[in-house]
Amino acid sequence: MIDFSDAANRAKIDKIVVDTIRKYSTDTVYFKDKDSKFIWNSLGHIQQLGVRSQEEALGKTDFDFFPKDFAQSARETEITIMQTGYPLINMVEELILDDENVRYYLCSKYPLYDDDGKIIGTWGSSKDVTEQKMLEKELQRSYSKMEMLSRVDDLSGLYNRRYLYEELDKYAGLYDERQDNTTFSIIVLDLDDMQNFNDQYGQQNGDLLLRYIADILLTNTRKADTCFRTGGDEFAVVLPDTDKLAAVGVAKKIVQQISGNPYVTDNKRVSISASAGVAAFNKADPDISNFLSRAERKLNKSKREGKNQVSF
């Protein structure tokens, strides 16, 4: 039994500690000289390198075992550590083995000193965190998917009213800071007599009609524009870098496409129409609620004055 408190046993204790780390550490441990050549490796690191013994790793570098980009990055990190004397703690290294296999390691690297306090190389340890990293990525994908679903209207596939307010806030801040006269506009659109359609043809056909309108909006707007179903038979389009006059042109095109192409349901051609209102963002009144209300008032004007038209 070794007396761990006896200084005379220090060499034995050090050997036990080193041998334990070499044989049993689940983290990889390694030491390198100034040229980043291996001078000591734990059993776990030997297994990671894919060799049978430490002798097969001695005098070799990461370039002998890993892809060039990975090895070059490790070498540059070690040069920085030797130049500055500062360790780098808890870095995540990505090891791309091929198109389908990627490993992730949480590693720390330190300067290696001789008895005189001079830096003669580096040493480090790493832990395979691939499973945790993959779980993080999967959780992030799930979160992103849920975030996207929370912004999308299930029936039409367009964005919903919640996301409309997010976009309006974003664009209001963006254009309010601009020094030029560029602005953005909004079109709000409402189908005419939608309740009569549902009463005559049923709710299911009414839902199909809403998807049809969504397709018309997407087909007649730019990639930069964003289309929304804001509730019931109500829709909106946000048009960046678009003044009121240009937005009116887009709105008229959409209204004409809807009225000029009868909708086919139950083998019948049904005439449908929509009314729209248009407003452009005004820096003098940047309040988003007021901006949206201006467009909705114009929509109501179109309804009052006969429907199937655009007011601005």
The 8 nearest C-alpha neighbors of each residue, nearest first, counted from 0:
[[1, 2, 3, 8, 12, 11, 5, 4],
 [2, 0, 3, 8, 12, 11, 5, 4],
 [1, 3, 4, 5, 0, 8, 6, 7],
 [4, 2, 5, 1, 8, 12, 6, 9],
 [3, 5, 2, 6, 8, 9, 1, 7],
 [4, 6, 7, 3, 2, 8, 9, 1],
 [7, 5, 9, 8, 4, 3, 10, 2],
 [8, 6, 5, 9, 10, 11, 4, 2],
 [7, 9, 6, 11, 10, 5, 12, 3],
 [8, 10, 12, 6, 11, 7, 13, 5],
 [11, 9, 13, 12, 8, 14, 7, 6],
 [12, 10, 14, 8, 13, 9, 15, 1],
 [11, 13, 9, 15, 14, 10, 8, 16],
 [12, 14, 16, 10, 11, 15, 9, 17],
 [13, 15, 11, 17, 12, 16, 18, 10],
 [16, 14, 12, 18, 13, 17, 19, 11],
 [15, 17, 13, 19, 14, 18, 12, 20],
 [16, 18, 14, 20, 19, 15, 21, 13],
 [19, 17, 21, 15, 20, 16, 14, 22],
 [20, 18, 16, 22, 17, 21, 23, 15],
 [19, 21, 24, 17, 18, 23, 22, 16],
 [20, 22, 41, 18, 19, 42, 17, 23],
 [23, 21, 19, 42, 20, 18, 24, 41],
 [22, 24, 19, 20, 21, 25, 42, 43],
 [23, 25, 20, 26, 22, 21, 43, 27],
 [26, 24, 23, 43, 27, 126, 20, 22],
 [27, 25, 126, 24, 125, 124, 28, 43],
 [26, 28, 44, 43, 125, 124, 41, 25],
 [29, 27, 124, 41, 123, 40, 44, 26],
 [30, 28, 40, 39, 122, 123, 41, 124],
 [29, 31, 122, 39, 38, 37, 121, 40],
 [32, 30, 37, 35, 36, 121, 38, 120],
 [31, 33, 120, 35, 34, 36, 119, 121],
 [34, 32, 120, 35, 119, 31, 121, 36],
 [33, 35, 32, 36, 31, 120, 60, 74],
 [36, 34, 31, 32, 33, 60, 37, 74],
 [37, 35, 60, 58, 59, 31, 34, 32],
 [36, 38, 31, 57, 58, 59, 39, 30],
 [37, 39, 31, 57, 30, 36, 58, 32],
 [40, 38, 30, 29, 37, 41, 57, 31],
 [41, 39, 29, 44, 28, 53, 45, 42],
 [40, 42, 21, 44, 28, 43, 27, 29],
 [41, 43, 45, 22, 44, 21, 46, 40],
 [42, 44, 27, 46, 41, 45, 47, 25],
 [45, 43, 27, 47, 41, 46, 42, 40],
 [46, 44, 42, 48, 47, 43, 50, 41],
 [47, 45, 49, 43, 44, 48, 50, 42],
 [46, 48, 44, 49, 45, 43, 50, 27],
 [49, 47, 45, 46, 50, 64, 44, 56],
 [48, 50, 46, 47, 45, 51, 64, 44],
 [49, 51, 48, 45, 52, 46, 55, 56],
 [52, 50, 45, 49, 55, 53, 46, 54],
 [53, 51, 54, 55, 50, 45, 56, 42],
 [52, 54, 56, 55, 40, 57, 45, 51],
 [55, 53, 57, 52, 56, 51, 58, 50],
 [54, 56, 53, 52, 57, 50, 51, 59],
 [57, 55, 53, 54, 59, 58, 37, 52],
 [58, 56, 37, 54, 38, 59, 55, 53],
 [59, 57, 36, 37, 56, 38, 60, 55],
 [58, 60, 36, 57, 56, 37, 63, 61],
 [61, 59, 36, 62, 63, 35, 37, 58],
 [60, 62, 70, 63, 64, 65, 59, 73],
 [61, 63, 60, 70, 64, 65, 67, 66],
 [64, 62, 61, 60, 65, 59, 66, 70],
 [65, 63, 61, 62, 48, 66, 60, 49],
 [64, 66, 62, 61, 70, 63, 67, 69],
 [67, 65, 69, 68, 70, 62, 64, 96],
 [66, 68, 70, 69, 71, 62, 65, 61],
 [69, 67, 71, 70, 66, 72, 65, 73],
 [70, 68, 72, 66, 67, 71, 73, 94],
 [69, 71, 61, 67, 73, 62, 72, 68],
 [72, 70, 74, 68, 73, 69, 67, 75],
 [71, 73, 75, 69, 74, 70, 68, 76],
 [72, 74, 76, 70, 71, 75, 77, 69],
 [73, 75, 71, 77, 76, 72, 70, 78],
 [76, 74, 78, 72, 77, 73, 71, 79],
 [77, 75, 73, 79, 74, 78, 72, 80],
 [76, 78, 80, 74, 79, 75, 81, 73],
 [77, 79, 75, 81, 80, 76, 82, 74],
 [80, 78, 82, 76, 77, 81, 83, 75],
 [79, 81, 77, 84, 83, 78, 85, 82],
 [82, 80, 78, 84, 79, 83, 110, 77],
 [83, 81, 79, 80, 84, 78, 85, 77],
 [84, 82, 80, 85, 81, 79, 86, 78],
 [83, 85, 80, 81, 110, 82, 86, 118],
 [84, 86, 83, 80, 87, 109, 110, 81],
 [87, 85, 109, 108, 80, 88, 110, 84],
 [88, 86, 108, 107, 109, 85, 89, 90],
 [87, 89, 107, 90, 86, 108, 106, 109],
 [90, 88, 107, 106, 105, 91, 87, 108],
 [89, 91, 106, 105, 88, 107, 92, 87],
 [92, 90, 105, 104, 106, 89, 103, 93],
 [93, 91, 104, 103, 90, 94, 105, 106],
 [94, 92, 103, 102, 95, 91, 104, 101],
 [93, 95, 102, 101, 103, 96, 92, 69],
 [96, 94, 101, 97, 93, 100, 102, 98],
 [95, 97, 100, 101, 94, 98, 66, 102],
 [98, 96, 100, 99, 95, 101, 94, 66],
 [99, 97, 100, 96, 95, 101, 94, 102],
 [100, 98, 97, 101, 96, 95, 102, 94],
 [101, 99, 97, 96, 98, 95, 102, 94],
 [100, 102, 95, 94, 96, 99, 103, 93],
 [101, 103, 94, 129, 93, 95, 104, 100],
 [102, 104, 129, 93, 128, 92, 127, 94],
 [105, 103, 127, 92, 126, 128, 91, 106],
 [106, 104, 91, 126, 125, 90, 89, 128],
 [105, 107, 125, 89, 90, 124, 104, 91],
 [106, 108, 88, 89, 123, 124, 87, 90],
 [107, 109, 123, 87, 86, 122, 88, 124],
 [110, 108, 86, 122, 121, 123, 111, 87],
 [109, 111, 121, 81, 84, 80, 120, 118],
 [112, 110, 121, 120, 118, 119, 122, 109],
 [111, 113, 118, 117, 116, 119, 110, 114],
 [114, 112, 116, 115, 117, 119, 118, 111],
 [113, 115, 116, 112, 117, 118, 119, 111],
 [116, 114, 113, 117, 112, 118, 119, 111],
 [117, 115, 112, 113, 114, 118, 111, 119],
 [116, 118, 112, 113, 115, 119, 114, 111],
 [117, 119, 112, 111, 120, 110, 81, 113],
 [120, 118, 112, 33, 111, 32, 117, 113],
 [121, 119, 32, 33, 111, 31, 118, 110],
 [122, 120, 110, 111, 31, 109, 30, 32],
 [123, 121, 30, 109, 29, 108, 31, 111],
 [122, 124, 108, 107, 29, 28, 109, 30],
 [123, 125, 28, 27, 106, 107, 26, 29],
 [124, 126, 106, 27, 105, 26, 104, 107],
 [125, 127, 26, 105, 104, 128, 106, 27],
 [126, 128, 104, 129, 103, 105, 125, 102],
 [129, 127, 131, 104, 103, 130, 126, 132],
 [128, 130, 103, 132, 102, 131, 127, 133],
 [131, 129, 133, 132, 128, 134, 127, 103],
 [130, 132, 134, 128, 133, 129, 135, 136],
 [133, 131, 135, 129, 134, 130, 128, 136],
 [132, 134, 136, 130, 135, 131, 129, 137],
 [133, 135, 137, 131, 132, 136, 138, 130],
 [136, 134, 132, 138, 133, 137, 139, 131],
 [137, 135, 139, 133, 134, 138, 140, 132],
 [138, 136, 134, 140, 139, 135, 141, 133],
 [137, 139, 141, 135, 140, 136, 142, 134],
 [138, 140, 142, 136, 137, 141, 143, 135],
 [141, 139, 137, 143, 138, 142, 144, 136],
 [142, 140, 138, 144, 139, 143, 145, 137],
 [141, 143, 139, 145, 144, 140, 146, 138],
 [142, 144, 146, 140, 141, 145, 139, 147],
 [145, 143, 141, 147, 146, 142, 140, 148],
 [146, 144, 148, 142, 147, 143, 149, 141],
 [145, 147, 143, 149, 144, 148, 142, 150],
 [146, 148, 144, 150, 145, 149, 143, 151],
 [149, 147, 145, 151, 150, 146, 144, 152],
 [148, 150, 146, 147, 151, 145, 152, 159],
 [149, 151, 147, 148, 162, 159, 158, 161],
 [152, 150, 158, 148, 159, 149, 157, 153],
 [151, 153, 159, 156, 158, 157, 154, 155],
 [154, 152, 156, 155, 151, 157, 148, 159],
 [153, 155, 152, 156, 210, 206, 209, 157],
 [156, 154, 210, 157, 152, 153, 213, 209],
 [155, 157, 152, 153, 154, 151, 158, 213],
 [158, 156, 227, 155, 152, 151, 228, 226],
 [157, 159, 151, 227, 152, 150, 228, 162],
 [160, 158, 152, 151, 228, 229, 227, 161],
 [159, 161, 229, 163, 162, 164, 228, 227],
 [162, 160, 163, 159, 164, 150, 165, 229],
 [161, 163, 165, 150, 164, 160, 159, 166],
 [164, 162, 160, 166, 161, 165, 167, 159],
 [163, 165, 167, 162, 166, 161, 168, 160],
 [166, 164, 162, 168, 163, 167, 169, 161],
 [165, 167, 169, 163, 168, 164, 170, 162],
 [166, 168, 164, 170, 169, 165, 171, 163],
 [169, 167, 171, 165, 166, 170, 164, 172],
 [170, 168, 166, 167, 172, 171, 165, 173],
 [169, 171, 173, 167, 172, 168, 174, 166],
 [172, 170, 168, 174, 173, 169, 175, 167],
 [173, 171, 175, 170, 169, 174, 168, 176],
 [172, 174, 170, 171, 175, 176, 169, 177],
 [175, 173, 177, 176, 171, 172, 170, 182],
 [174, 176, 172, 173, 177, 282, 171, 285],
 [177, 175, 174, 173, 172, 178, 171, 282],
 [178, 176, 174, 179, 175, 173, 180, 181],
 [177, 179, 176, 180, 175, 174, 181, 173],
 [180, 178, 177, 181, 182, 174, 176, 175],
 [181, 179, 182, 178, 177, 174, 242, 282],
 [182, 180, 179, 240, 183, 242, 241, 174],
 [181, 183, 240, 242, 241, 280, 174, 180],
 [182, 184, 239, 241, 240, 238, 280, 279],
 [185, 183, 279, 238, 278, 280, 241, 237],
 [184, 186, 237, 278, 236, 277, 238, 279],
 [185, 187, 277, 236, 235, 276, 188, 250],
 [188, 186, 235, 276, 275, 234, 294, 185],
 [187, 189, 275, 234, 274, 233, 235, 186],
 [188, 190, 233, 274, 273, 232, 234, 191],
 [191, 189, 273, 232, 193, 272, 274, 192],
 [190, 192, 273, 272, 193, 189, 274, 306],
 [193, 191, 194, 195, 190, 196, 272, 271],
 [192, 194, 196, 195, 191, 190, 197, 232],
 [193, 195, 197, 196, 192, 198, 191, 199],
 [194, 196, 198, 193, 192, 197, 199, 200],
 [195, 197, 193, 199, 194, 198, 200, 192],
 [198, 196, 201, 194, 202, 200, 205, 199],
 [199, 197, 195, 196, 201, 200, 194, 202],
 [200, 198, 196, 197, 201, 195, 194, 202],
 [199, 201, 197, 196, 198, 204, 202, 205],
 [202, 200, 197, 203, 204, 198, 199, 205],
 [201, 203, 205, 197, 204, 206, 200, 198],
 [204, 202, 206, 205, 201, 207, 200, 197],
 [205, 203, 207, 206, 202, 201, 200, 208],
 [204, 206, 202, 208, 203, 207, 197, 201],
 [205, 207, 209, 203, 208, 204, 202, 210],
 [206, 208, 204, 210, 205, 209, 211, 203],
 [207, 209, 211, 205, 206, 210, 204, 212],
 [208, 210, 212, 206, 211, 207, 213, 155],
 [211, 209, 155, 213, 207, 212, 208, 214],
 [210, 212, 208, 214, 209, 213, 207, 215],
 [213, 211, 215, 209, 214, 210, 208, 216],
 [212, 214, 210, 216, 211, 215, 155, 209],
 [215, 213, 217, 211, 212, 216, 218, 210],
 [214, 216, 212, 218, 213, 217, 219, 211],
 [217, 215, 213, 219, 214, 218, 220, 212],
 [216, 218, 214, 215, 220, 219, 213, 226],
 [217, 219, 215, 216, 220, 214, 221, 213],
 [218, 220, 216, 217, 215, 253, 221, 252],
 [221, 219, 217, 218, 216, 224, 222, 249],
 [222, 220, 224, 223, 219, 217, 218, 225],
 [221, 223, 224, 220, 225, 217, 218, 219],
 [222, 224, 221, 225, 239, 238, 220, 237],
 [225, 223, 238, 221, 222, 237, 220, 239],
 [226, 224, 237, 236, 223, 227, 238, 222],
 [225, 227, 236, 235, 157, 158, 237, 224],
 [228, 226, 158, 235, 157, 159, 234, 229],
 [229, 227, 234, 159, 230, 157, 233, 158],
 [228, 230, 160, 234, 159, 233, 227, 235],
 [231, 229, 233, 228, 232, 160, 234, 159],
 [232, 230, 233, 229, 228, 234, 209, 189],
 [231, 233, 190, 189, 230, 234, 209, 193],
 [234, 232, 189, 230, 229, 231, 188, 228],
 [233, 235, 228, 188, 229, 227, 187, 189],
 [236, 234, 187, 227, 186, 226, 188, 228],
 [235, 237, 226, 186, 225, 185, 227, 238],
 [236, 238, 185, 225, 224, 184, 239, 186],
 [237, 239, 224, 184, 183, 241, 185, 236],
 [240, 238, 183, 241, 224, 237, 184, 182],
 [241, 239, 183, 182, 181, 238, 242, 184],
 [240, 242, 183, 239, 238, 184, 182, 245],
 [243, 241, 245, 244, 182, 183, 279, 184],
 [242, 244, 246, 279, 245, 247, 184, 278],
 [245, 243, 247, 246, 242, 248, 241, 311],
 [244, 246, 248, 247, 243, 242, 241, 249],
 [247, 245, 243, 249, 248, 244, 250, 242],
 [248, 246, 250, 244, 249, 245, 243, 251],
 [247, 249, 245, 251, 246, 250, 252, 244],
 [248, 250, 246, 252, 247, 251, 253, 245],
 [249, 251, 247, 253, 252, 248, 246, 254],
 [252, 250, 254, 248, 253, 249, 255, 247],
 [251, 253, 249, 255, 250, 254, 256, 248],
 [252, 254, 256, 250, 251, 255, 257, 249],
 [255, 253, 251, 257, 256, 252, 273, 250],
 [254, 256, 252, 258, 257, 253, 259, 251],
 [257, 255, 253, 259, 254, 258, 252, 260],
 [256, 258, 254, 255, 259, 260, 272, 253],
 [259, 257, 272, 255, 271, 260, 256, 254],
 [260, 258, 256, 255, 257, 261, 270, 254],
 [259, 261, 258, 257, 256, 262, 270, 271],
 [262, 260, 270, 269, 268, 271, 259, 263],
 [261, 263, 269, 268, 270, 260, 264, 271],
 [264, 262, 268, 267, 269, 266, 261, 265],
 [265, 263, 266, 267, 262, 268, 204, 269],
 [264, 266, 267, 263, 200, 268, 204, 269],
 [267, 265, 264, 263, 268, 269, 262, 200],
 [268, 266, 264, 263, 265, 269, 262, 261],
 [267, 269, 263, 261, 262, 264, 270, 266],
 [268, 270, 262, 261, 263, 267, 271, 264],
 [271, 269, 261, 262, 268, 258, 272, 260],
 [272, 270, 258, 269, 261, 257, 262, 273],
 [271, 273, 258, 307, 191, 257, 190, 270],
 [274, 272, 190, 307, 191, 189, 254, 188],
 [273, 275, 307, 308, 306, 189, 188, 301],
 [276, 274, 188, 309, 298, 187, 308, 189],
 [275, 277, 298, 297, 310, 294, 187, 309],
 [278, 276, 186, 311, 294, 185, 247, 310],
 [277, 279, 294, 185, 184, 243, 293, 311],
 [278, 280, 184, 243, 183, 242, 281, 185],
 [281, 279, 183, 184, 182, 290, 282, 278],
 [280, 282, 283, 284, 285, 279, 182, 290],
 [283, 281, 285, 284, 175, 280, 174, 171],
 [282, 284, 281, 285, 280, 175, 286, 290],
 [283, 285, 282, 281, 286, 289, 290, 280],
 [286, 284, 282, 281, 287, 283, 171, 280],
 [285, 287, 289, 288, 284, 290, 171, 282],
 [288, 286, 290, 289, 285, 291, 167, 168],
 [289, 287, 291, 290, 286, 292, 293, 285],
 [288, 290, 292, 287, 286, 291, 293, 284],
 [291, 289, 287, 293, 288, 292, 286, 280],
 [290, 292, 288, 294, 293, 289, 287, 295],
 [293, 291, 289, 295, 294, 290, 288, 296],
 [294, 292, 296, 290, 291, 295, 289, 278],
 [293, 295, 278, 277, 276, 297, 291, 292],
 [294, 296, 298, 292, 297, 293, 276, 299],
 [297, 295, 299, 293, 298, 294, 292, 300],
 [298, 296, 276, 300, 294, 310, 295, 299],
 [297, 299, 276, 295, 275, 301, 300, 296],
 [300, 298, 302, 296, 301, 297, 303, 295],
 [299, 301, 297, 303, 298, 302, 304, 296],
 [302, 300, 298, 306, 304, 299, 303, 310],
 [303, 301, 306, 299, 300, 304, 305, 274],
 [304, 302, 300, 301, 305, 299, 306, 298],
 [305, 303, 301, 302, 300, 306, 308, 299],
 [304, 306, 303, 302, 301, 307, 308, 300],
 [307, 305, 302, 301, 274, 308, 304, 191],
 [308, 306, 274, 273, 272, 254, 305, 309],
 [309, 307, 274, 306, 301, 275, 310, 254],
 [308, 310, 275, 276, 301, 274, 251, 250],
 [311, 309, 276, 297, 301, 298, 277, 275],
 [310, 277, 297, 276, 278, 309, 247, 294]]
